[in-house]
Amino acid sequence: MSNGRWKFALFTGFALLAFAPLPACKGEAEPSVAHIAPGKMPEGASWNGVYFNPVFGNVHLVASGNTIAGKWKRTDGSAWGSLNGNVQGNLFKFEWTEYKIGLVGPSATSKGKGYFLYTRPPGDNIDDELKGEWGLNNSETGNEWDCVKQRHVEPDLKSIGGVEEPGGPGKGWK
């Protein structure tokens, strides 16, 4: 093969590689789904209440029919969030959004899915619990989220968080 043909073949090969479509890359892993079947609620139990977690603080839940709305504020005061979803027996599957206090822009908001199972540990004078997980984006598992129901505390969704402002509070600044 002459020197000119060899260079042409090499150049053509590199050019074809440069313009060839790349194999599709997954930007995200497949969403994880909780494979949990609902059961019966413990006798006399109600989803309405305030549930404590050392990281997420007091999680206020208000049930209405087969739906639940909730809010929380982290114990360190760094963020607050809301969740909404459907309940079937002792299983509550939800979507959540958390807002970082003092931040604006895309990093200020996180979203995902999750679930709680309402449980009552055996024994006398034991508080009911939520056992669950949360995941980012379309995943509903991956991170533990367990809570203990607080006695004689009524949920108050208006006591937590603020008004979400699309674009953040500085959206009108020039």
Order of alpha helices (4+ residues) and beta strands (2+ residues): alpha-beta-beta-beta-beta-beta-beta-beta-beta-beta
